[in-house]
């Protein structure tokens, strides 16, 4: 993900008494801020970040000596009160949510919350509660967007999945029961064995 320096004055985003950080330097550590423009790979397309859930000076950042620590930005609580996995500071591009830098909280395999990550006991405006038992994926510099569903796939080879993922397809519904060629109209015997494979 490449970034372009915005024509936006970010001095208003700085916490009182803090030093100014160069926008490129800030983006390389914490991800883009509201107003920044991000080039989408080699497509030539550029998006403008509409919202940043981070609060300058109180950013959520995972790693050794960073703010994601017990008692700071991690809540010391039971696992049921926090997310299982958090993707922090990722740029979300979504038709409903817009273009926002947020954290994504996942609980029991489903998206549970989207917004500011951290410990609500020490931070204001926390949407994604991160605990000491939460697995954190650093999303700085990454883009999260909805995947596509392909309902018509001939599963001739497992390599089809690599091509599908590269094209943004995250769910594949196959028409055959294995690496065979067919037109998706299988015999009852073939379907029986295909369904048995799910057990």
Sine and cosine of phi, psi and omega as CSV:
sin_phi,cos_phi,sin_psi,cos_psi,sin_omega,cos_omega
0.00,0.00,0.85,-0.52,0.03,-1.00
-0.98,-0.22,0.44,-0.90,-0.05,-1.00
-0.85,-0.53,0.49,-0.87,0.11,-0.99
-0.91,-0.42,0.60,-0.80,0.04,-1.00
-0.92,0.39,0.82,-0.57,-0.04,-1.00
-0.97,0.23,0.29,-0.96,0.10,-1.00
-1.00,-0.10,0.65,0.76,-0.05,-1.00
-0.89,-0.45,0.67,-0.74,0.07,-1.00
-1.00,0.08,0.92,-0.40,-0.03,-1.00
-1.00,-0.07,0.15,0.99,-0.03,-1.00
-0.90,0.45,-0.45,0.89,0.03,-1.00
-0.94,0.35,-0.36,0.93,-0.02,-1.00
-0.99,0.15,-0.25,0.97,-0.07,-1.00
-0.96,0.27,0.65,-0.76,0.06,-1.00
-0.93,0.37,0.50,-0.86,0.01,-1.00
-0.85,0.53,0.71,-0.70,0.03,-1.00
0.99,0.16,0.03,1.00,-0.01,-1.00
-1.00,-0.10,0.31,-0.95,0.02,-1.00
-1.00,0.04,0.45,-0.89,0.02,-1.00
-0.97,0.26,0.69,-0.72,0.04,-1.00
-0.92,-0.38,0.70,-0.72,0.05,-1.00
-0.83,0.56,0.71,-0.70,-0.04,-1.00
-0.82,0.58,-0.63,0.78,0.02,-1.00
-0.92,0.39,-0.65,0.76,0.02,-1.00
-0.90,0.43,-0.69,0.72,0.02,-1.00
-0.88,0.48,-0.74,0.68,-0.03,-1.00
-0.89,0.46,-0.55,0.83,-0.01,-1.00
-0.94,0.35,-0.42,0.91,0.00,-1.00
-0.99,-0.12,-0.75,0.66,-0.14,-0.99
-0.96,-0.29,-0.13,0.99,-0.10,-1.00
1.00,-0.06,0.12,-0.99,-0.07,-1.00
-0.93,0.37,0.42,-0.91,0.06,-1.00
-0.97,-0.24,0.18,-0.98,0.07,-1.00
-0.84,0.54,0.74,-0.67,-0.02,-1.00
0.99,-0.15,-0.37,0.93,0.03,-1.00
-0.94,0.34,0.47,-0.88,0.09,-1.00
-0.95,-0.31,0.65,-0.76,-0.02,-1.00
-0.82,-0.58,0.79,-0.61,0.05,-1.00
-0.99,0.12,0.72,-0.69,-0.03,-1.00
-1.00,0.02,1.00,0.00,0.03,-1.00
0.84,0.54,-0.69,-0.72,0.00,-1.00
-0.98,-0.19,0.34,0.94,-0.05,-1.00
-0.97,0.23,-0.34,0.94,-0.08,-1.00
1.00,0.10,-0.10,0.99,0.03,-1.00
-1.00,0.10,0.58,-0.81,0.01,-1.00
-0.78,-0.63,0.68,-0.74,0.07,-1.00
-0.89,-0.46,0.45,-0.90,0.03,-1.00
-0.94,-0.33,0.79,-0.62,-0.02,-1.00
-0.95,0.32,0.84,-0.54,-0.06,-1.00
-1.00,0.06,-0.49,0.87,-0.13,-0.99
-0.48,-0.88,0.59,-0.81,0.06,-1.00
-0.79,-0.61,0.87,-0.49,-0.04,-1.00
-0.96,0.27,-0.25,0.97,-0.01,-1.00
-0.96,0.29,0.51,-0.86,0.13,-0.99
-0.95,-0.30,0.85,-0.53,-0.04,-1.00
-0.80,0.60,0.76,-0.65,-0.02,-1.00
1.00,-0.02,-0.26,0.96,0.01,-1.00
-0.79,-0.62,0.59,0.81,-0.07,-1.00
-0.93,0.36,0.57,-0.82,0.10,-0.99
-1.00,0.07,0.84,-0.54,-0.04,-1.00
-0.56,-0.83,0.82,-0.58,-0.01,-1.00
-1.00,-0.01,0.49,-0.87,0.03,-1.00
0.71,-0.70,0.13,-0.99,-0.02,-1.00
-0.90,0.43,0.81,-0.58,0.03,-1.00
0.96,0.28,0.22,0.98,0.00,-1.00
-1.00,-0.07,-0.17,-0.99,-0.11,-0.99
-0.99,0.13,-0.27,0.96,0.02,-1.00
-0.99,0.17,0.98,0.21,-0.01,-1.00
-0.70,-0.71,0.43,-0.90,0.02,-1.00
-0.85,0.53,0.79,-0.62,0.00,-1.00
1.00,0.03,-0.26,0.97,0.04,-1.00
-0.97,-0.23,-1.00,0.01,0.02,-1.00
-0.97,-0.24,0.07,1.00,0.09,-1.00
-0.93,-0.36,0.74,-0.67,-0.02,-1.00
-1.00,0.04,0.77,-0.64,0.09,-1.00
-0.99,0.12,1.00,0.03,-0.09,-1.00
-0.57,-0.82,0.18,-0.98,0.06,-1.00
-0.89,0.45,0.49,-0.87,-0.05,-1.00
-0.85,0.53,-0.55,0.83,-0.04,-1.00
-0.92,0.40,-0.28,0.96,0.00,-1.00
-1.00,-0.06,-0.11,0.99,-0.06,-1.00
-0.80,-0.60,0.10,-0.99,0.03,-1.00
-0.99,0.17,0.48,-0.88,0.07,-1.00
-0.97,0.24,-0.68,0.73,-0.02,-1.00
-0.70,-0.71,0.64,-0.77,0.10,-1.00
-0.78,-0.63,0.76,-0.64,0.15,-0.99
-0.99,-0.17,0.94,-0.34,-0.16,-0.99
-1.00,-0.02,0.63,-0.77,0.17,-0.99
0.80,0.60,0.69,0.72,0.01,-1.00
-1.00,-0.10,0.52,-0.85,0.06,-1.00
-1.00,0.08,0.91,-0.41,0.01,-1.00
-1.00,-0.09,0.81,-0.59,0.10,-0.99
-0.90,-0.44,0.93,-0.36,-0.13,-0.99
-0.60,-0.80,0.59,-0.81,-0.03,-1.00
-0.91,0.41,-0.48,0.88,-0.02,-1.00
-1.00,-0.08,-0.75,0.66,-0.06,-1.00
-0.98,0.21,-0.43,0.90,-0.06,-1.00
1.00,-0.05,-0.46,-0.89,-0.03,-1.00
-0.92,-0.40,0.97,-0.25,-0.12,-0.99
-0.68,-0.73,0.58,-0.82,0.16,-0.99
-1.00,-0.09,0.93,-0.38,-0.08,-1.00
-0.61,-0.79,0.05,-1.00,0.16,-0.99
-0.94,-0.34,0.54,-0.84,-0.02,-1.00
-0.92,-0.40,0.85,-0.53,0.03,-1.00
-0.98,-0.18,0.74,-0.67,-0.02,-1.00
-0.88,-0.48,0.76,-0.65,0.07,-1.00
-0.75,-0.66,0.79,-0.61,0.00,-1.00
0.80,0.59,0.65,0.76,0.10,-0.99
0.99,0.15,0.06,1.00,0.00,-1.00
-0.82,-0.58,0.46,-0.89,0.07,-1.00
-0.91,0.42,0.83,-0.55,-0.07,-1.00
-0.97,-0.23,-0.61,0.79,-0.04,-1.00
-0.41,-0.91,0.49,-0.87,0.06,-1.00
-0.72,-0.69,0.76,-0.65,0.01,-1.00
0.45,-0.89,-0.63,-0.78,-0.03,-1.00
-0.99,0.13,0.77,-0.63,0.01,-1.00
-1.00,-0.08,0.52,-0.86,0.09,-1.00
0.45,-0.89,-0.36,-0.93,-0.05,-1.00
-0.95,-0.32,0.92,-0.40,-0.03,-1.00
-0.91,0.40,-0.23,0.97,0.05,-1.00
-0.97,0.23,-0.38,0.92,-0.05,-1.00
-0.87,-0.49,-0.19,0.98,-0.05,-1.00
-0.78,-0.63,0.50,-0.87,0.10,-1.00
-1.00,-0.03,0.48,-0.88,0.13,-0.99
0.94,0.35,0.52,0.86,-0.01,-1.00
-0.99,0.12,0.80,-0.60,0.05,-1.00
-0.98,-0.20,-0.58,0.81,-0.07,-1.00
-0.94,-0.34,0.97,-0.26,-0.05,-1.00
-0.99,0.14,0.85,-0.52,-0.04,-1.00
-0.94,-0.34,0.80,-0.60,-0.01,-1.00
-0.94,-0.35,0.03,-1.00,0.01,-1.00
-0.93,0.36,-0.32,0.95,0.04,-1.00
-0.99,-0.13,0.10,0.99,-0.03,-1.00
-0.99,0.13,0.71,-0.70,0.13,-0.99
-1.00,0.10,0.75,-0.66,-0.08,-1.00
-0.91,-0.41,0.80,-0.60,0.11,-0.99
-0.97,-0.26,0.88,-0.47,0.01,-1.00
-0.95,0.30,0.91,-0.41,-0.06,-1.00
-0.98,-0.17,0.12,0.99,0.00,-1.00
-0.86,0.51,0.81,-0.59,0.00,-1.00
1.00,0.04,0.00,1.00,0.00,-1.00
-0.95,-0.32,0.34,-0.94,0.03,-1.00
-0.86,-0.50,0.73,-0.68,0.09,-1.00
-0.92,-0.40,0.75,-0.66,0.03,-1.00
-0.54,-0.84,0.30,-0.95,-0.02,-1.00
-0.91,0.41,0.62,-0.78,0.04,-1.00
-1.00,-0.04,0.22,-0.98,0.00,-1.00
-0.99,-0.17,0.36,-0.93,0.07,-1.00
-0.91,-0.41,0.82,-0.57,0.05,-1.00
-0.96,-0.27,0.92,-0.39,-0.08,-1.00
-1.00,-0.08,0.08,1.00,-0.06,-1.00
-0.69,-0.72,0.99,0.13,-0.06,-1.00
-0.82,-0.57,0.78,-0.63,0.13,-0.99
-1.00,-0.02,0.94,-0.33,-0.11,-0.99
-0.99,0.14,0.88,0.48,-0.02,-1.00
-0.96,0.29,-0.50,0.87,-0.04,-1.00
-0.51,-0.86,0.58,-0.82,0.07,-1.00
-0.89,0.45,-0.32,0.95,0.00,-1.00
-0.93,0.38,-0.26,0.97,0.08,-1.00
-0.85,0.52,-0.57,0.82,-0.03,-1.00
-0.90,0.44,-0.62,0.78,0.03,-1.00
-0.88,0.47,-0.70,0.71,0.01,-1.00
-0.92,0.40,-0.62,0.79,0.02,-1.00
-0.89,0.45,-0.74,0.68,0.01,-1.00
-0.88,0.48,-0.64,0.77,0.01,-1.00
-0.89,0.45,-0.44,0.90,-0.01,-1.00
-1.00,-0.07,0.04,1.00,0.03,-1.00
1.00,-0.03,0.15,0.99,0.03,-1.00
-1.00,0.05,0.86,-0.51,-0.04,-1.00
-0.96,-0.29,-0.27,0.96,0.01,-1.00
-0.75,-0.66,0.78,-0.63,-0.03,-1.00
-0.85,-0.53,0.76,-0.65,0.09,-1.00
-0.93,-0.36,0.94,-0.35,-0.08,-1.00
-0.99,0.13,0.42,-0.91,-0.02,-1.00
-0.97,-0.24,-0.24,0.97,-0.01,-1.00
-0.89,-0.46,0.03,-1.00,-0.05,-1.00
-0.98,-0.20,0.17,0.99,0.03,-1.00
0.15,-0.99,-0.30,-0.95,-0.02,-1.00
-0.97,0.23,0.93,0.38,0.04,-1.00
-0.76,-0.65,0.36,-0.93,0.04,-1.00
-0.99,-0.14,0.70,-0.71,0.05,-1.00
-0.32,-0.95,0.09,-1.00,0.00,-1.00
-0.97,-0.23,0.21,0.98,0.06,-1.00
1.00,0.01,-0.01,1.00,0.04,-1.00
-0.94,-0.33,1.00,0.04,-0.09,-1.00
-1.00,-0.03,0.36,-0.93,0.05,-1.00
-0.96,0.29,0.33,-0.94,0.05,-1.00
-0.83,0.56,-0.60,0.80,0.01,-1.00
-0.89,0.46,-0.72,0.69,-0.02,-1.00
-0.90,0.43,-0.67,0.74,0.02,-1.00
-0.90,0.43,-0.63,0.78,0.02,-1.00
-0.85,0.52,-0.72,0.70,-0.01,-1.00
-0.95,0.31,-0.52,0.86,0.07,-1.00
-0.91,0.42,-0.70,0.71,0.00,-1.00
-0.93,0.36,-0.54,0.84,0.06,-1.00
-0.90,0.44,-0.47,0.88,0.00,-1.00
-0.91,0.40,-0.39,0.92,0.01,-1.00
-0.97,0.25,-0.35,0.94,-0.06,-1.00
-0.97,0.25,0.00,0.00,0.00,0.00
